[in-house]
Amino acid sequence: MSAQSIATSKVSPKPRLTHFALFVKDIDVMEKFYTDVIGLTPTDRGAFPNPDVDVDMVFMSSDPKEHHQFVLCTGRPEGIEFHLNQQMSFLIENLAELREVRDRAKAAGVEEIRCRTHGNAWSIYFPDPEGNGIETYLHTPWYIPQPHSFEFDLDMTDEEVMKFTEEHCRADPGFMMASEREAKMAAMMGL
């Protein structure tokens, strides 16, 4: 099939990213971290049923409709410190949940936690026990062109965070409401 025929196909898939698997060194430490700090629930576990592969797996989710959204797999080689993923991002519902994840990360011994607004999101960034980058975030009602990152104080009240972020966003020449941006994106995607 040529590139031309692929591009003009009448079927237009709309893929959704539903889960991510991560090779780890210590599956027990990582399971505890993703359960206690991120709030995922283990849904299944076991050895991969293939005699040629020796991999233990823990399936995790926060959605009862999704068997797994995240999978931990043994087999990460020792001595490899480079991480192929820049970050794994977990969407949450509100600023109270963002504060709770931050507090759980601190309680788990995470020292480097960065709070940022991107205009379209409020985020915290921190590493897991094996150094993989994690973002936990929620959407704002605004949009400004990306990439954009600006520090904010998560200890402000919700109202203060909203006011600070809205003022910051409205100062950007590309500002618009998130609903307006969503409508433009839907049109661009042919939805």
C-alpha positions as protocol buffer text, in pm:
chain_id: "A"
residue {
  index: 1
  type: MET
  ca { x: 0 y: 0 z: 0 }
}
residue {
  index: 2
  type: SER
  ca { x: 146 y: 335 z: -98 }
}
residue {
  index: 3
  type: ALA
  ca { x: 170 y: 637 z: 129 }
}
residue {
  index: 4
  type: GLN
  ca { x: -79 y: 813 z: -99 }
}
residue {
  index: 5
  type: SER
  ca { x: -342 y: 540 z: -55 }
}
residue {
  index: 6
  type: ILE
  ca { x: -286 y: 535 z: 323 }
}
residue {
  index: 7
  type: ALA
  ca { x: -342 y: 910 z: 348 }
}
residue {
  index: 8
  type: THR
  ca { x: -664 y: 902 z: 142 }
}
residue {
  index: 9
  type: SER
  ca { x: -820 y: 599 z: 313 }
}
residue {
  index: 10
  type: LYS
  ca { x: -1187 y: 642 z: 409 }
}
residue {
  index: 11
  type: VAL
  ca { x: -1118 y: 492 z: 753 }
}
residue {
  index: 12
  type: SER
  ca { x: -960 y: 736 z: 994 }
}
residue {
  index: 13
  type: PRO
  ca { x: -849 y: 565 z: 1318 }
}
residue {
  index: 14
  type: LYS
  ca { x: -861 y: 774 z: 1633 }
}
residue {
  index: 15
  type: PRO
  ca { x: -615 y: 593 z: 1860 }
}
residue {
  index: 16
  type: ARG
  ca { x: -631 y: 645 z: 2234 }
}
residue {
  index: 17
  type: LEU
  ca { x: -332 y: 571 z: 2453 }
}
residue {
  index: 18
  type: THR
  ca { x: -467 y: 330 z: 2714 }
}
residue {
  index: 19
  type: HIS
  ca { x: -171 y: 174 z: 2889 }
}
residue {
  index: 20
  type: PHE
  ca { x: 203 y: 186 z: 2933 }
}
residue {
  index: 21
  type: ALA
  ca { x: 446 y: -88 z: 3041 }
}
residue {
  index: 22
  type: LEU
  ca { x: 774 y: -16 z: 3215 }
}
residue {
  index: 23
  type: PHE
  ca { x: 1075 y: -244 z: 3265 }
}
residue {
  index: 24
  type: VAL
  ca { x: 1193 y: -219 z: 3627 }
}
residue {
  index: 25
  type: LYS
  ca { x: 1476 y: -348 z: 3843 }
}
residue {
  index: 26
  type: ASP
  ca { x: 1281 y: -399 z: 4168 }
}
residue {
  index: 27
  type: ILE
  ca { x: 917 y: -477 z: 4098 }
}
residue {
  index: 28
  type: ASP
  ca { x: 817 y: -482 z: 4468 }
}
residue {
  index: 29
  type: VAL
  ca { x: 959 y: -133 z: 4540 }
}
residue {
  index: 30
  type: MET
  ca { x: 804 y: 5 z: 4223 }
}
residue {
  index: 31
  type: GLU
  ca { x: 463 y: -154 z: 4293 }
}
residue {
  index: 32
  type: LYS
  ca { x: 458 y: -1 z: 4640 }
}
residue {
  index: 33
  type: PHE
  ca { x: 551 y: 343 z: 4501 }
}
residue {
  index: 34
  type: TYR
  ca { x: 288 y: 342 z: 4227 }
}
residue {
  index: 35
  type: THR
  ca { x: 28 y: 214 z: 4471 }
}
residue {
  index: 36
  type: ASP
  ca { x: 108 y: 438 z: 4769 }
}
residue {
  index: 37
  type: VAL
  ca { x: 213 y: 759 z: 4590 }
}
residue {
  index: 38
  type: ILE
  ca { x: 30 y: 763 z: 4256 }
}
residue {
  index: 39
  type: GLY
  ca { x: -276 y: 573 z: 4382 }
}
residue {
  index: 40
  type: LEU
  ca { x: -294 y: 291 z: 4127 }
}
residue {
  index: 41
  type: THR
  ca { x: -445 y: -44 z: 4223 }
}
residue {
  index: 42
  type: PRO
  ca { x: -281 y: -376 z: 4130 }
}
residue {
  index: 43
  type: THR
  ca { x: -534 y: -570 z: 3919 }
}
residue {
  index: 44
  type: ASP
  ca { x: -334 y: -882 z: 3826 }
}
residue {
  index: 45
  type: ARG
  ca { x: 15 y: -1021 z: 3854 }
}
residue {
  index: 46
  type: GLY
  ca { x: 220 y: -1315 z: 3740 }
}
residue {
  index: 47
  type: ALA
  ca { x: 494 y: -1451 z: 3520 }
}
residue {
  index: 48
  type: PHE
  ca { x: 466 y: -1398 z: 3147 }
}
residue {
  index: 49
  type: PRO
  ca { x: 328 y: -1726 z: 3006 }
}
residue {
  index: 50
  type: ASN
  ca { x: 608 y: -1785 z: 2758 }
}
residue {
  index: 51
  type: PRO
  ca { x: 892 y: -2030 z: 2826 }
}
residue {
  index: 52
  type: ASP
  ca { x: 1133 y: -1815 z: 2623 }
}
residue {
  index: 53
  type: VAL
  ca { x: 1079 y: -1501 z: 2834 }
}
residue {
  index: 54
  type: ASP
  ca { x: 1138 y: -1472 z: 3207 }
}
residue {
  index: 55
  type: VAL
  ca { x: 933 y: -1165 z: 3304 }
}
residue {
  index: 56
  type: ASP
  ca { x: 716 y: -1105 z: 3608 }
}
residue {
  index: 57
  type: MET
  ca { x: 439 y: -849 z: 3562 }
}
residue {
  index: 58
  type: VAL
  ca { x: 213 y: -638 z: 3783 }
}
residue {
  index: 59
  type: PHE
  ca { x: -90 y: -486 z: 3608 }
}
residue {
  index: 60
  type: MET
  ca { x: -227 y: -165 z: 3762 }
}
residue {
  index: 61
  type: SER
  ca { x: -523 y: 65 z: 3705 }
}
residue {
  index: 62
  type: SER
  ca { x: -729 y: 347 z: 3855 }
}
residue {
  index: 63
  type: ASP
  ca { x: -1030 y: 275 z: 3632 }
}
residue {
  index: 64
  type: PRO
  ca { x: -1250 y: -30 z: 3696 }
}
residue {
  index: 65
  type: LYS
  ca { x: -1333 y: -40 z: 3323 }
}
residue {
  index: 66
  type: GLU
  ca { x: -963 y: -72 z: 3229 }
}
residue {
  index: 67
  type: HIS
  ca { x: -794 y: -395 z: 3336 }
}
residue {
  index: 68
  type: HIS
  ca { x: -463 y: -212 z: 3326 }
}
residue {
  index: 69
  type: GLN
  ca { x: -341 y: 134 z: 3249 }
}
residue {
  index: 70
  type: PHE
  ca { x: 12 y: 71 z: 3369 }
}
residue {
  index: 71
  type: VAL
  ca { x: 225 y: -243 z: 3382 }
}
residue {
  index: 72
  type: LEU
  ca { x: 546 y: -308 z: 3570 }
}
residue {
  index: 73
  type: CYS
  ca { x: 772 y: -574 z: 3413 }
}
residue {
  index: 74
  type: THR
  ca { x: 1091 y: -720 z: 3553 }
}
residue {
  index: 75
  type: GLY
  ca { x: 1390 y: -730 z: 3327 }
}
residue {
  index: 76
  type: ARG
  ca { x: 1541 y: -383 z: 3328 }
}
residue {
  index: 77
  type: PRO
  ca { x: 1914 y: -444 z: 3292 }
}
residue {
  index: 78
  type: GLU
  ca { x: 2148 y: -333 z: 3569 }
}
residue {
  index: 79
  type: GLY
  ca { x: 2391 y: -54 z: 3486 }
}
residue {
  index: 80
  type: ILE
  ca { x: 2166 y: 124 z: 3236 }
}
residue {
  index: 81
  type: GLU
  ca { x: 2084 y: 462 z: 3382 }
}
residue {
  index: 82
  type: PHE
  ca { x: 1943 y: 633 z: 3073 }
}
residue {
  index: 83
  type: HIS
  ca { x: 1562 y: 650 z: 3061 }
}
residue {
  index: 84
  type: LEU
  ca { x: 1399 y: 632 z: 2719 }
}
residue {
  index: 85
  type: ASN
  ca { x: 1084 y: 798 z: 2844 }
}
residue {
  index: 86
  type: GLN
  ca { x: 1097 y: 1169 z: 2916 }
}
residue {
  index: 87
  type: GLN
  ca { x: 801 y: 1136 z: 3153 }
}
residue {
  index: 88
  type: MET
  ca { x: 489 y: 936 z: 3230 }
}
residue {
  index: 89
  type: SER
  ca { x: 186 y: 1155 z: 3295 }
}
residue {
  index: 90
  type: PHE
  ca { x: -111 y: 1075 z: 3516 }
}
residue {
  index: 91
  type: LEU
  ca { x: -429 y: 1286 z: 3492 }
}
residue {
  index: 92
  type: ILE
  ca { x: -610 y: 1364 z: 3816 }
}
residue {
  index: 93
  type: GLU
  ca { x: -931 y: 1551 z: 3897 }
}
residue {
  index: 94
  type: ASN
  ca { x: -848 y: 1855 z: 4111 }
}
residue {
  index: 95
  type: LEU
  ca { x: -589 y: 2057 z: 4301 }
}
residue {
  index: 96
  type: ALA
  ca { x: -661 y: 1872 z: 4627 }
}
residue {
  index: 97
  type: GLU
  ca { x: -558 y: 1547 z: 4456 }
}
residue {
  index: 98
  type: LEU
  ca { x: -247 y: 1717 z: 4317 }
}
residue {
  index: 99
  type: ARG
  ca { x: -152 y: 1827 z: 4669 }
}
residue {
  index: 100
  type: GLU
  ca { x: -217 y: 1475 z: 4800 }
}
residue {
  index: 101
  type: VAL
  ca { x: 12 y: 1317 z: 4540 }
}
residue {
  index: 102
  type: ARG
  ca { x: 280 y: 1576 z: 4622 }
}
residue {
  index: 103
  type: ASP
  ca { x: 248 y: 1501 z: 4994 }
}
residue {
  index: 104
  type: ARG
  ca { x: 262 y: 1125 z: 4934 }
}
residue {
  index: 105
  type: ALA
  ca { x: 573 y: 1166 z: 4719 }
}
residue {
  index: 106
  type: LYS
  ca { x: 738 y: 1371 z: 4997 }
}
residue {
  index: 107
  type: ALA
  ca { x: 640 y: 1105 z: 5253 }
}
residue {
  index: 108
  type: ALA
  ca { x: 796 y: 839 z: 5027 }
}
residue {
  index: 109
  type: GLY
  ca { x: 1124 y: 1030 z: 5039 }
}
residue {
  index: 110
  type: VAL
  ca { x: 1109 y: 1211 z: 4705 }
}
residue {
  index: 111
  type: GLU
  ca { x: 1316 y: 1526 z: 4744 }
}
residue {
  index: 112
  type: GLU
  ca { x: 1284 y: 1687 z: 4401 }
}
residue {
  index: 113
  type: ILE
  ca { x: 923 y: 1790 z: 4331 }
}
residue {
  index: 114
  type: ARG
  ca { x: 859 y: 2071 z: 4083 }
}
residue {
  index: 115
  type: CYS
  ca { x: 523 y: 2254 z: 4062 }
}
residue {
  index: 116
  type: ARG
  ca { x: 451 y: 2410 z: 3723 }
}
residue {
  index: 117
  type: THR
  ca { x: 163 y: 2556 z: 3531 }
}
residue {
  index: 118
  type: HIS
  ca { x: 163 y: 2521 z: 3155 }
}
residue {
  index: 119
  type: GLY
  ca { x: -136 y: 2750 z: 3126 }
}
residue {
  index: 120
  type: ASN
  ca { x: -346 y: 2456 z: 3007 }
}
residue {
  index: 121
  type: ALA
  ca { x: -249 y: 2239 z: 3307 }
}
residue {
  index: 122
  type: TRP
  ca { x: -124 y: 2241 z: 3665 }
}
residue {
  index: 123
  type: SER
  ca { x: 149 y: 1983 z: 3710 }
}
residue {
  index: 124
  type: ILE
  ca { x: 393 y: 1836 z: 3956 }
}
residue {
  index: 125
  type: TYR
  ca { x: 704 y: 1653 z: 3839 }
}
residue {
  index: 126
  type: PHE
  ca { x: 916 y: 1406 z: 4034 }
}
residue {
  index: 127
  type: PRO
  ca { x: 1114 y: 1085 z: 3983 }
}
residue {
  index: 128
  type: ASP
  ca { x: 1004 y: 735 z: 4084 }
}
residue {
  index: 129
  type: PRO
  ca { x: 1245 y: 514 z: 4285 }
}
residue {
  index: 130
  type: GLU
  ca { x: 1429 y: 410 z: 3967 }
}
residue {
  index: 131
  type: GLY
  ca { x: 1458 y: 764 z: 3831 }
}
residue {
  index: 132
  type: ASN
  ca { x: 1175 y: 757 z: 3575 }
}
residue {
  index: 133
  type: GLY
  ca { x: 1010 y: 1097 z: 3530 }
}
residue {
  index: 134
  type: ILE
  ca { x: 650 y: 1131 z: 3648 }
}
residue {
  index: 135
  type: GLU
  ca { x: 404 y: 1412 z: 3588 }
}
residue {
  index: 136
  type: THR
  ca { x: 75 y: 1428 z: 3775 }
}
residue {
  index: 137
  type: TYR
  ca { x: -153 y: 1697 z: 3637 }
}
residue {
  index: 138
  type: LEU
  ca { x: -500 y: 1838 z: 3584 }
}
residue {
  index: 139
  type: HIS
  ca { x: -643 y: 2060 z: 3314 }
}
residue {
  index: 140
  type: THR
  ca { x: -716 y: 2429 z: 3352 }
}
residue {
  index: 141
  type: PRO
  ca { x: -1000 y: 2606 z: 3169 }
}
residue {
  index: 142
  type: TRP
  ca { x: -746 y: 2804 z: 2964 }
}
residue {
  index: 143
  type: TYR
  ca { x: -508 y: 2752 z: 2674 }
}
residue {
  index: 144
  type: ILE
  ca { x: -183 y: 2923 z: 2580 }
}
residue {
  index: 145
  type: PRO
  ca { x: 64 y: 2804 z: 2313 }
}
residue {
  index: 146
  type: GLN
  ca { x: 305 y: 2528 z: 2419 }
}
residue {
  index: 147
  type: PRO
  ca { x: 566 y: 2455 z: 2533 }
}
residue {
  index: 148
  type: HIS
  ca { x: 521 y: 2679 z: 2834 }
}
residue {
  index: 149
  type: SER
  ca { x: 623 y: 2630 z: 3196 }
}
residue {
  index: 150
  type: PHE
  ca { x: 591 y: 2865 z: 3490 }
}
residue {
  index: 151
  type: GLU
  ca { x: 640 y: 2788 z: 3859 }
}
residue {
  index: 152
  type: PHE
  ca { x: 345 y: 2825 z: 4094 }
}
residue {
  index: 153
  type: ASP
  ca { x: 286 y: 2768 z: 4465 }
}
residue {
  index: 154
  type: LEU
  ca { x: 68 y: 2463 z: 4523 }
}
residue {
  index: 155
  type: ASP
  ca { x: 20 y: 2573 z: 4885 }
}
residue {
  index: 156
  type: MET
  ca { x: -196 y: 2865 z: 4771 }
}
residue {
  index: 157
  type: THR
  ca { x: -571 y: 2814 z: 4802 }
}
residue {
  index: 158
  type: ASP
  ca { x: -758 y: 2685 z: 4498 }
}
residue {
  index: 159
  type: GLU
  ca { x: -895 y: 3034 z: 4440 }
}
residue {
  index: 160
  type: GLU
  ca { x: -546 y: 3187 z: 4455 }
}
residue {
  index: 161
  type: VAL
  ca { x: -407 y: 2926 z: 4213 }
}
residue {
  index: 162
  type: MET
  ca { x: -695 y: 2994 z: 3972 }
}
residue {
  index: 163
  type: LYS
  ca { x: -649 y: 3372 z: 3989 }
}
residue {
  index: 164
  type: PHE
  ca { x: -270 y: 3352 z: 3952 }
}
residue {
  index: 165
  type: THR
  ca { x: -292 y: 3113 z: 3655 }
}
residue {
  index: 166
  type: GLU
  ca { x: -568 y: 3302 z: 3476 }
}
residue {
  index: 167
  type: GLU
  ca { x: -378 y: 3631 z: 3504 }
}
residue {
  index: 168
  type: HIS
  ca { x: -63 y: 3460 z: 3377 }
}
residue {
  index: 169
  type: CYS
  ca { x: -250 y: 3304 z: 3084 }
}
residue {
  index: 170
  type: ARG
  ca { x: -438 y: 3617 z: 2983 }
}
residue {
  index: 171
  type: ALA
  ca { x: -103 y: 3800 z: 2953 }
}
residue {
  index: 172
  type: ASP
  ca { x: -1 y: 3560 z: 2673 }
}
residue {
  index: 173
  type: PRO
  ca { x: -96 y: 3679 z: 2319 }
}
residue {
  index: 174
  type: GLY
  ca { x: -205 y: 3324 z: 2227 }
}
residue {
  index: 175
  type: PHE
  ca { x: -455 y: 3301 z: 2515 }
}
residue {
  index: 176
  type: MET
  ca { x: -794 y: 3143 z: 2459 }
}
residue {
  index: 177
  type: MET
  ca { x: -1040 y: 2940 z: 2660 }
}
residue {
  index: 178
  type: ALA
  ca { x: -971 y: 2565 z: 2658 }
}
residue {
  index: 179
  type: SER
  ca { x: -1318 y: 2501 z: 2513 }
}
residue {
  index: 180
  type: GLU
  ca { x: -1235 y: 2724 z: 2214 }
}
residue {
  index: 181
  type: ARG
  ca { x: -905 y: 2540 z: 2160 }
}
residue {
  index: 182
  type: GLU
  ca { x: -1083 y: 2204 z: 2190 }
}
residue {
  index: 183
  type: ALA
  ca { x: -1333 y: 2306 z: 1920 }
}
residue {
  index: 184
  type: LYS
  ca { x: -1047 y: 2410 z: 1690 }
}
residue {
  index: 185
  type: MET
  ca { x: -866 y: 2080 z: 1754 }
}
residue {
  index: 186
  type: ALA
  ca { x: -1184 y: 1878 z: 1689 }
}
residue {
  index: 187
  type: ALA
  ca { x: -1226 y: 2054 z: 1354 }
}
residue {
  index: 188
  type: MET
  ca { x: -860 y: 1994 z: 1266 }
}
residue {
  index: 189
  type: MET
  ca { x: -903 y: 1622 z: 1354 }
}
residue {
  index: 190
  type: GLY
  ca { x: -1219 y: 1594 z: 1146 }
}
residue {
  index: 191
  type: LEU
  ca { x: -1443 y: 1519 z: 1442 }
}
